[in-house]
Amino acid sequence: MPTTLERFTSAAEEFGKKVRQIKDDQWGDPTPCTEWNVRALVNHLVYELRWAVPLLQGTTIADVGDQFENKDLLGEDPEVTWAEAQAAAIAAASAPQALEGSVHLSYGDRAGDYYVAEVTTDLIVHGWDLAKGIRADTSIDDETAAWAYGDLAPKLSGGRMGAFAPEVAVAEGADPASKLIAFTGRDPAWGR
């Protein structure tokens, strides 16, 4: 069974592979995240990874301030920006005690492991979104999809808090990836 750090590293690397597949004329293309095109989606994930570094180091949200807010973090070379954000976040998560320490989140303090698992699930789901948006391979292996669903479902048991659209119905016996994607309010058949 992979560790949280191994899952996080793998999910970030998989997302990065998709970023490197984006063609110059695809940055404005739509994604299943109706409010984000391809560029905005990648910017969102860079934002997530930029936040991960200070949070995993014990910094509070107030101390980070608004340095990442409402900005185009991708700049002139989104691939390089992604690679830098990915490397920094993996290094922060790999630091001694990062996963055991407390992370100060907007909804309370959580263990670093809990937070990194949450970011990992976000990378997996948004990796599917990005793949759909650029018409790349959207597959998520069954074990990874089942793990992500198992990580996410209890966190949303108290309500979706605006994080996701309502769950989409899928056929009984649907594969784990389709269940995960539908659970997060996305239609697995989007764009077909």
RODO-209428 format. One line per 8 residues: for each residue x negated, y, z of N, C-alpha, C, O. Coordinates in nm, 2 decimals. Layout:
BEGIN
X,Y,Z,X,Y,Z,X,Y,Z,X,Y,Z | ...
***
This chain:
BEGIN
-0.09,-0.12,0.00,0.00,0.00,0.00,-0.09,0.12,0.00,-0.17,0.14,0.09 | -0.07,0.21,-0.10,-0.16,0.33,-0.11,-0.13,0.42,0.01,-0.02,0.43,0.07 | -0.23,0.50,0.05,-0.22,0.60,0.16,-0.15,0.72,0.11,-0.14,0.74,-0.02 | -0.11,0.81,0.19,-0.05,0.93,0.15,-0.15,1.01,0.06,-0.11,1.07,-0.04 | -0.28,1.02,0.11,-0.38,1.09,0.03,-0.40,1.03,-0.11,-0.41,1.10,-0.21 | -0.40,0.90,-0.12,-0.41,0.83,-0.25,-0.29,0.86,-0.34,-0.31,0.89,-0.46 | -0.17,0.86,-0.28,-0.05,0.89,-0.36,-0.06,1.04,-0.41,-0.02,1.07,-0.52 | -0.10,1.13,-0.32,-0.10,1.27,-0.35,-0.21,1.29,-0.47,-0.18,1.36,-0.56
-0.32,1.23,-0.45,-0.43,1.25,-0.55,-0.38,1.19,-0.69,-0.40,1.26,-0.79 | -0.31,1.08,-0.69,-0.26,1.01,-0.81,-0.15,1.10,-0.87,-0.15,1.12,-0.99 | -0.06,1.15,-0.79,0.05,1.23,-0.84,-0.01,1.36,-0.90,0.04,1.41,-1.01 | -0.10,1.42,-0.84,-0.16,1.55,-0.89,-0.24,1.52,-1.02,-0.23,1.60,-1.12 | -0.31,1.41,-1.03,-0.38,1.37,-1.15,-0.28,1.34,-1.26,-0.31,1.38,-1.38 | -0.17,1.27,-1.23,-0.07,1.25,-1.34,-0.01,1.37,-1.39,0.01,1.39,-1.51 | 0.02,1.47,-1.30,0.07,1.59,-1.34,-0.03,1.67,-1.43,0.01,1.73,-1.53 | -0.15,1.66,-1.39,-0.26,1.73,-1.46,-0.27,1.67,-1.60,-0.30,1.75,-1.70
-0.26,1.54,-1.62,-0.26,1.48,-1.75,-0.15,1.54,-1.84,-0.17,1.57,-1.96 | -0.03,1.56,-1.79,0.08,1.62,-1.86,0.05,1.77,-1.90,0.08,1.81,-2.01 | -0.02,1.84,-1.80,-0.05,1.98,-1.83,-0.15,1.98,-1.95,-0.13,2.07,-2.04 | -0.24,1.89,-1.96,-0.34,1.89,-2.07,-0.27,1.85,-2.20,-0.33,1.87,-2.31 | -0.15,1.80,-2.20,-0.08,1.76,-2.32,0.01,1.87,-2.38,0.06,1.86,-2.49 | 0.02,1.98,-2.30,0.11,2.09,-2.34,0.05,2.16,-2.46,-0.07,2.20,-2.46 | 0.13,2.16,-2.57,0.08,2.23,-2.69,0.11,2.38,-2.68,0.19,2.43,-2.60 | 0.03,2.46,-2.75,0.04,2.61,-2.74,0.18,2.66,-2.76,0.22,2.76,-2.69
0.26,2.59,-2.85,0.40,2.64,-2.87,0.50,2.58,-2.78,0.62,2.60,-2.80 | 0.46,2.51,-2.67,0.56,2.45,-2.58,0.57,2.52,-2.45,0.66,2.49,-2.37 | 0.49,2.62,-2.42,0.50,2.68,-2.29,0.63,2.75,-2.26,0.67,2.76,-2.15 | 0.71,2.79,-2.37,0.84,2.85,-2.35,0.95,2.75,-2.36,1.07,2.79,-2.35 | 0.92,2.63,-2.38,1.03,2.53,-2.40,1.10,2.50,-2.26,1.05,2.51,-2.16 | 1.23,2.46,-2.27,1.31,2.43,-2.15,1.27,2.30,-2.09,1.20,2.22,-2.15 | 1.30,2.29,-1.96,1.28,2.17,-1.88,1.41,2.13,-1.81,1.51,2.22,-1.81 | 1.42,2.02,-1.75,1.55,1.98,-1.68,1.57,2.08,-1.56,1.68,2.08,-1.51
1.47,2.15,-1.52,1.49,2.25,-1.41,1.54,2.37,-1.49,1.46,2.45,-1.54 | 1.67,2.40,-1.48,1.73,2.49,-1.57,1.68,2.64,-1.55,1.68,2.72,-1.65 | 1.62,2.67,-1.44,1.57,2.80,-1.41,1.43,2.82,-1.46,1.37,2.93,-1.46 | 1.36,2.71,-1.50,1.22,2.71,-1.54,1.19,2.65,-1.67,1.24,2.55,-1.71 | 1.12,2.73,-1.76,1.06,2.67,-1.88,0.93,2.60,-1.84,0.90,2.59,-1.72 | 0.86,2.55,-1.94,0.74,2.47,-1.91,0.64,2.56,-1.83,0.58,2.51,-1.74 | 0.62,2.68,-1.88,0.52,2.76,-1.81,0.56,2.79,-1.66,0.48,2.78,-1.57 | 0.68,2.83,-1.64,0.73,2.85,-1.50,0.72,2.73,-1.42,0.69,2.74,-1.30
0.75,2.61,-1.47,0.74,2.49,-1.40,0.60,2.46,-1.35,0.57,2.43,-1.24 | 0.50,2.48,-1.45,0.36,2.45,-1.41,0.32,2.56,-1.31,0.24,2.53,-1.22 | 0.36,2.68,-1.33,0.33,2.79,-1.23,0.38,2.75,-1.09,0.31,2.78,-0.99 | 0.50,2.70,-1.09,0.56,2.65,-0.96,0.47,2.55,-0.89,0.45,2.56,-0.77 | 0.42,2.46,-0.96,0.33,2.35,-0.90,0.20,2.41,-0.86,0.14,2.36,-0.76 | 0.14,2.50,-0.94,0.02,2.57,-0.90,0.04,2.64,-0.77,-0.04,2.64,-0.68 | 0.16,2.71,-0.76,0.20,2.78,-0.64,0.20,2.68,-0.52,0.15,2.71,-0.42 | 0.26,2.57,-0.54,0.27,2.47,-0.43,0.13,2.43,-0.39,0.11,2.42,-0.27
0.04,2.40,-0.48,-0.09,2.35,-0.45,-0.17,2.47,-0.38,-0.26,2.44,-0.30 | -0.15,2.59,-0.43,-0.23,2.70,-0.37,-0.18,2.72,-0.22,-0.27,2.75,-0.14 | -0.05,2.70,-0.20,0.00,2.71,-0.06,-0.06,2.60,0.03,-0.09,2.61,0.15 | -0.08,2.48,-0.03,-0.12,2.36,0.04,-0.25,2.38,0.11,-0.27,2.34,0.22 | -0.34,2.45,0.05,-0.48,2.47,0.10,-0.47,2.54,0.24,-0.52,2.48,0.34 | -0.42,2.66,0.25,-0.42,2.73,0.38,-0.33,2.65,0.48,-0.36,2.65,0.60 | -0.22,2.60,0.44,-0.13,2.53,0.53,-0.20,2.41,0.59,-0.18,2.38,0.71 | -0.27,2.33,0.51,-0.34,2.22,0.56,-0.46,2.25,0.65,-0.51,2.17,0.73
-0.50,2.38,0.64,-0.61,2.43,0.73,-0.55,2.49,0.86,-0.63,2.54,0.94 | -0.42,2.48,0.88,-0.36,2.53,1.00,-0.31,2.68,1.00,-0.26,2.73,1.10 | -0.32,2.74,0.88,-0.28,2.88,0.87,-0.13,2.89,0.87,-0.06,2.80,0.82 | -0.07,2.99,0.93,0.07,3.01,0.93,0.12,3.08,0.80,0.04,3.14,0.73 | 0.25,3.07,0.78,0.31,3.13,0.66,0.29,3.28,0.67,0.26,3.35,0.57 | 0.30,3.34,0.79,0.29,3.48,0.81,0.14,3.53,0.77,0.12,3.63,0.72 | 0.05,3.44,0.81,-0.09,3.48,0.78,-0.12,3.47,0.63,-0.20,3.55,0.58 | -0.06,3.38,0.56,-0.08,3.37,0.42,-0.02,3.49,0.35,-0.07,3.54,0.25
0.10,3.53,0.40,0.17,3.65,0.35,0.22,3.62,0.21,0.27,3.52,0.18 | 0.22,3.73,0.13,0.28,3.72,0.00,0.18,3.71,-0.12,0.22,3.74,-0.23 | 0.06,3.66,-0.09,-0.04,3.66,-0.19,-0.01,3.57,-0.31,-0.06,3.59,-0.42 | 0.08,3.47,-0.30,0.12,3.38,-0.41,0.26,3.41,-0.46,0.30,3.35,-0.56 | 0.33,3.50,-0.40,0.47,3.53,-0.43,0.49,3.60,-0.56,0.42,3.70,-0.59 | 0.59,3.56,-0.64,0.64,3.63,-0.76,0.52,3.67,-0.85,0.52,3.78,-0.91 | 0.43,3.58,-0.87,0.32,3.60,-0.96,0.30,3.50,-1.06,0.34,3.38,-1.04 | 0.25,3.54,-1.18,0.20,3.44,-1.28,0.06,3.40,-1.23,-0.03,3.47,-1.25
0.06,3.28,-1.17,-0.07,3.23,-1.12,-0.15,3.16,-1.23,-0.27,3.12,-1.20 | -0.09,3.13,-1.34,-0.16,3.06,-1.45,-0.26,3.14,-1.52,-0.36,3.08,-1.57 | -0.24,3.26,-1.54,-0.34,3.35,-1.61,-0.36,3.31,-1.75,-0.26,3.26,-1.82 | -0.48,3.34,-1.80,-0.51,3.32,-1.95,-0.53,3.17,-1.98,-0.51,3.13,-2.10 | -0.57,3.09,-1.89,-0.61,2.95,-1.92,-0.54,2.86,-1.82,-0.60,2.82,-1.72 | -0.41,2.82,-1.84,-0.33,2.74,-1.75,-0.40,2.61,-1.71,-0.39,2.56,-1.60 | -0.46,2.55,-1.81,-0.53,2.42,-1.78,-0.64,2.43,-1.68,-0.65,2.35,-1.59 | -0.72,2.53,-1.69,-0.83,2.55,-1.59,-0.77,2.59,-1.46,-0.81,2.54,-1.36
-0.67,2.68,-1.46,-0.60,2.71,-1.34,-0.54,2.59,-1.26,-0.56,2.58,-1.14 | -0.48,2.51,-1.34,-0.42,2.38,-1.28,-0.53,2.30,-1.22,-0.52,2.26,-1.11 | -0.64,2.28,-1.29,-0.75,2.19,-1.25,-0.81,2.25,-1.12,-0.84,2.18,-1.03 | -0.83,2.38,-1.11,-0.88,2.44,-0.99,-0.79,2.43,-0.87,-0.83,2.39,-0.76 | -0.66,2.45,-0.89,-0.56,2.43,-0.78,-0.55,2.29,-0.74,-0.55,2.26,-0.62 | -0.56,2.20,-0.83,-0.55,2.05,-0.80,-0.67,2.01,-0.72,-0.66,1.95,-0.61 | -0.79,2.05,-0.76,-0.91,2.02,-0.69,-0.91,2.08,-0.55,-0.95,2.01,-0.45 | -0.87,2.20,-0.53,-0.87,2.26,-0.40,-0.77,2.20,-0.31,-0.80,2.18,-0.19
-0.65,2.16,-0.36,-0.55,2.10,-0.27,-0.60,1.96,-0.23,-0.58,1.92,-0.12 | -0.66,1.88,-0.32,-0.70,1.75,-0.29,-0.81,1.76,-0.19,-0.82,1.68,-0.09 | -0.90,1.85,-0.20,-1.01,1.87,-0.10,-0.95,1.91,0.03,-1.00,1.86,0.14 | -0.85,2.00,0.04,-0.79,2.04,0.16,-0.72,1.92,0.23,-0.73,1.90,0.35 | -0.65,1.83,0.15,-0.59,1.72,0.21,-0.68,1.61,0.25,-0.65,1.53,0.34 | -0.80,1.61,0.19,-0.91,1.51,0.22,-0.99,1.55,0.34,-1.07,1.47,0.40 | -0.98,1.67,0.39,-1.06,1.72,0.50,-1.03,1.64,0.63,-0.91,1.60,0.65 | -1.13,1.62,0.71,-1.10,1.54,0.84,-0.99,1.61,0.92,-0.98,1.73,0.94
-0.90,1.52,0.96,-0.78,1.56,1.04,-0.67,1.64,0.97,-0.58,1.68,1.03 | -0.69,1.66,0.84,-0.59,1.74,0.77,-0.45,1.68,0.77,-0.35,1.74,0.79 | -0.45,1.55,0.76,-0.32,1.48,0.76,-0.26,1.45,0.90,-0.14,1.43,0.91 | -0.35,1.46,1.00,-0.30,1.43,1.13,-0.26,1.57,1.20,-0.18,1.56,1.30 | -0.32,1.68,1.16,-0.29,1.81,1.22,-0.15,1.86,1.19,-0.08,1.80,1.10 | -0.12,1.97,1.25,0.01,2.03,1.23,0.00,2.13,1.11,-0.09,2.20,1.09 | 0.11,2.13,1.04,0.13,2.22,0.93,0.25,2.31,0.96,0.35,2.26,1.00 | 0.23,2.44,0.96,0.33,2.54,0.99,0.42,2.57,0.87,0.37,2.65,0.78
0.54,2.51,0.86,0.62,2.53,0.75,0.74,2.62,0.78,0.76,2.65,0.90 | 0.81,2.66,0.68,0.92,2.76,0.70,1.03,2.69,0.79,1.11,2.77,0.86 | 1.04,2.56,0.79,1.15,2.49,0.87,1.09,2.43,0.99,1.16,2.34,1.05 | 0.97,2.46,1.03,0.91,2.41,1.15,0.78,2.34,1.13,0.74,2.32,1.02 | 0.72,2.31,1.24,0.59,2.24,1.23,0.60,2.09,1.20,0.69,2.03,1.26 | 0.52,2.04,1.11,0.52,1.90,1.07,0.38,1.85,1.07,0.29,1.93,1.06 | 0.36,1.72,1.07,0.23,1.66,1.05,0.19,1.68,0.91,0.27,1.69,0.82 | 0.06,1.70,0.89,0.00,1.71,0.76,0.04,1.60,0.66,0.07,1.62,0.55
0.05,1.48,0.72,0.09,1.36,0.64,0.23,1.38,0.58,0.26,1.35,0.46 | 0.32,1.43,0.66,0.46,1.45,0.62,0.46,1.55,0.51,0.53,1.53,0.41 | 0.39,1.66,0.53,0.39,1.77,0.43,0.33,1.72,0.30,0.38,1.75,0.19 | 0.22,1.65,0.30,0.15,1.61,0.18,0.24,1.51,0.11,0.24,1.51,-0.01 | 0.31,1.42,0.18,0.41,1.33,0.12,0.52,1.41,0.05,0.56,1.37,-0.06 | 0.56,1.52,0.11,0.66,1.60,0.05,0.61,1.67,-0.08,0.68,1.67,-0.18 | 0.49,1.72,-0.08,0.43,1.78,-0.20,0.41,1.67,-0.31,0.43,1.69,-0.43 | 0.37,1.55,-0.27,0.36,1.44,-0.36,0.49,1.41,-0.43,0.49,1.39,-0.55
0.59,1.40,-0.36,0.72,1.37,-0.42,0.76,1.48,-0.52,0.81,1.46,-0.62 | 0.73,1.61,-0.48,0.76,1.72,-0.57,0.68,1.70,-0.70,0.73,1.73,-0.81 | 0.55,1.66,-0.69,0.47,1.64,-0.81,0.52,1.53,-0.90,0.52,1.54,-1.02 | 0.57,1.43,-0.84,0.63,1.31,-0.91,0.75,1.36,-0.99,0.76,1.33,-1.11 | 0.84,1.42,-0.92,0.97,1.46,-0.98,0.94,1.57,-1.09,1.00,1.56,-1.20 | 0.86,1.67,-1.05,0.84,1.77,-1.15,0.75,1.72,-1.26,0.75,1.78,-1.37 | 0.67,1.62,-1.24,0.60,1.56,-1.35,0.69,1.50,-1.45,0.67,1.51,-1.57 | 0.80,1.44,-1.41,0.90,1.39,-1.50,0.97,1.51,-1.57,0.99,1.50,-1.69
1.00,1.62,-1.50,1.05,1.74,-1.56,0.96,1.79,-1.67,1.01,1.82,-1.78 | 0.83,1.80,-1.64,0.74,1.85,-1.74,0.73,1.76,-1.86,0.73,1.80,-1.98 | 0.72,1.63,-1.84,0.72,1.53,-1.95,0.84,1.54,-2.04,0.83,1.54,-2.16 | 0.96,1.56,-1.98,1.08,1.58,-2.05,1.07,1.71,-2.14,1.10,1.71,-2.26 | 1.02,1.81,-2.08,1.01,1.94,-2.14,0.91,1.94,-2.26,0.94,2.01,-2.36 | 0.81,1.86,-2.25,0.71,1.86,-2.36,0.72,1.73,-2.45,0.64,1.71,-2.54 | 0.82,1.65,-2.42,0.85,1.53,-2.49,0.73,1.43,-2.49,0.69,1.38,-2.59 | 0.69,1.41,-2.37,0.58,1.32,-2.34,0.64,1.20,-2.26,0.76,1.19,-2.24
0.55,1.11,-2.23,0.59,0.98,-2.15,0.65,1.02,-2.02,0.58,1.08,-1.93 | 0.77,0.99,-1.99,0.84,1.02,-1.86,0.84,0.91,-1.76,0.90,0.92,-1.65 | 0.77,0.80,-1.79,0.78,0.68,-1.70,0.72,0.71,-1.57,0.62,0.77,-1.55 | 0.79,0.66,-1.47,0.74,0.65,-1.33,0.75,0.51,-1.29,0.85,0.45,-1.30 | 0.64,0.45,-1.24,0.64,0.31,-1.21,0.73,0.28,-1.09,0.76,0.37,-1.01 | 0.79,0.16,-1.09,0.90,0.13,-0.99,0.85,0.15,-0.85,0.93,0.21,-0.77 | 0.73,0.11,-0.82,0.68,0.13,-0.68,0.67,0.27,-0.64,0.71,0.31,-0.53 | 0.62,0.36,-0.73,0.60,0.50,-0.70,0.74,0.57,-0.68,0.77,0.64,-0.59
0.83,0.53,-0.77,0.97,0.59,-0.77,1.04,0.55,-0.64,1.11,0.63,-0.58 | 1.03,0.42,-0.60,1.09,0.37,-0.48,1.04,0.44,-0.36,1.11,0.48,-0.27 | 0.90,0.46,-0.36,0.84,0.53,-0.25,0.89,0.67,-0.24,0.92,0.72,-0.13 | 0.89,0.74,-0.35,0.93,0.88,-0.35,1.08,0.90,-0.31,1.11,0.99,-0.23 | 1.16,0.81,-0.35,1.30,0.81,-0.31,1.31,0.79,-0.16,1.38,0.86,-0.09 | 1.23,0.69,-0.11,1.23,0.66,0.03,1.18,0.77,0.12,1.22,0.79,0.23 | 1.09,0.85,0.06,1.03,0.97,0.13,1.13,1.08,0.13,1.15,1.15,0.23 | 1.20,1.10,0.02,1.29,1.22,0.01,1.42,1.20,0.07,1.47,1.29,0.13
1.48,1.08,0.06,1.62,1.06,0.11,1.64,1.10,0.26,1.74,1.17,0.29 | 1.55,1.06,0.35,1.58,1.10,0.49,1.56,1.25,0.51,1.62,1.31,0.60 | 1.47,1.31,0.43,1.45,1.45,0.45,1.57,1.53,0.40,1.59,1.65,0.45 | 1.65,1.48,0.32,1.77,1.55,0.27,1.90,1.50,0.34,2.01,1.54,0.30 | 1.88,1.41,0.44,2.00,1.36,0.50,2.09,1.46,0.57,2.21,1.45,0.59 | 2.02,1.58,0.61,2.10,1.68,0.67,2.16,1.78,0.57,2.22,1.88,0.61 | 2.13,1.76,0.44,2.18,1.85,0.34,2.07,1.89,0.24,1.95,1.87,0.27 | 2.11,1.93,0.12,2.01,1.96,0.02,1.95,2.10,0.03,1.85,2.13,-0.03
2.01,2.18,0.12,1.95,2.31,0.15,1.91,2.39,0.02,1.82,2.47,0.03 | 1.98,2.37,-0.09,1.95,2.45,-0.21,1.83,2.39,-0.28,1.79,2.45,-0.39 | 1.77,2.29,-0.23,1.64,2.24,-0.30,1.68,2.17,-0.42,1.59,2.17,-0.52 | 1.79,2.10,-0.43,1.83,2.02,-0.55,1.97,2.04,-0.58,2.06,2.08,-0.50 | 2.00,2.03,-0.71,2.14,2.02,-0.75,2.21,1.90,-0.70,2.14,1.81,-0.65 | 2.34,1.89,-0.71,2.41,1.77,-0.66,2.36,1.64,-0.73,2.32,1.65,-0.85 | 2.36,1.53,-0.66,2.31,1.41,-0.72,2.40,1.37,-0.84,2.52,1.39,-0.84 | 2.33,1.32,-0.94,2.39,1.27,-1.06,2.42,1.12,-1.05,2.33,1.05,-1.00
2.54,1.08,-1.09,2.57,0.94,-1.09,2.49,0.86,-1.19,2.48,0.90,-1.31 | 2.44,0.74,-1.15,2.38,0.65,-1.25,2.44,0.51,-1.23,2.51,0.49,-1.14 | 2.42,0.43,-1.33,2.48,0.30,-1.34,2.43,0.22,-1.22,2.31,0.23,-1.18 | 2.52,0.13,-1.17,2.47,0.03,-1.07,2.36,-0.05,-1.13,2.37,-0.09,-1.25 | 2.26,-0.07,-1.05,2.14,-0.15,-1.10,2.04,-0.07,-1.18,1.95,-0.12,-1.25 | 2.06,0.07,-1.18,1.96,0.15,-1.25,1.82,0.13,-1.19,1.81,0.10,-1.08 | 1.72,0.16,-1.27,1.58,0.14,-1.23,1.55,0.25,-1.13,1.62,0.35,-1.12 | 1.44,0.22,-1.04,1.41,0.31,-0.94,1.38,0.46,-0.98,1.42,0.55,-0.92
1.32,0.47,-1.10,1.29,0.61,-1.15,1.42,0.68,-1.18,1.43,0.80,-1.15 | 1.51,0.62,-1.25,1.64,0.68,-1.27,1.71,0.72,-1.15,1.78,0.82,-1.14 | 1.71,0.63,-1.05,1.77,0.66,-0.92,1.71,0.79,-0.85,1.78,0.87,-0.80 | 1.58,0.79,-0.86,1.50,0.91,-0.80,1.54,1.03,-0.87,1.58,1.13,-0.81 | 1.54,1.03,-1.00,1.56,1.15,-1.08,1.71,1.19,-1.06,1.73,1.31,-1.05 | 1.80,1.10,-1.06,1.94,1.13,-1.04,1.97,1.19,-0.90,2.05,1.28,-0.88 | 1.90,1.13,-0.80,1.91,1.18,-0.66,1.87,1.32,-0.65,1.92,1.40,-0.57 | 1.77,1.37,-0.73,1.73,1.50,-0.73,1.81,1.60,-0.82,1.77,1.71,-0.84
1.92,1.55,-0.86,2.01,1.64,-0.94,1.98,1.65,-1.08,2.03,1.74,-1.15 | 1.91,1.56,-1.14,1.87,1.56,-1.28,1.94,1.45,-1.35,1.95,1.34,-1.30 | 1.97,1.47,-1.48,2.03,1.36,-1.56,1.91,1.29,-1.62,1.84,1.35,-1.70 | 1.90,1.16,-1.59,1.78,1.08,-1.65,1.79,1.08,-1.80,1.68,1.06,-1.87 | 1.90,1.11,-1.86,1.91,1.11,-2.01,1.89,1.25,-2.07,1.91,1.27,-2.19 | 1.85,1.35,-1.99,1.83,1.49,-2.03,1.74,1.49,-2.16,1.63,1.43,-2.16 | 1.79,1.56,-2.26,1.70,1.59,-2.38,1.70,1.48,-2.48,1.63,1.49,-2.58 | 1.77,1.37,-2.45,1.77,1.25,-2.55,1.85,1.28,-2.67,1.86,1.20,-2.76
***
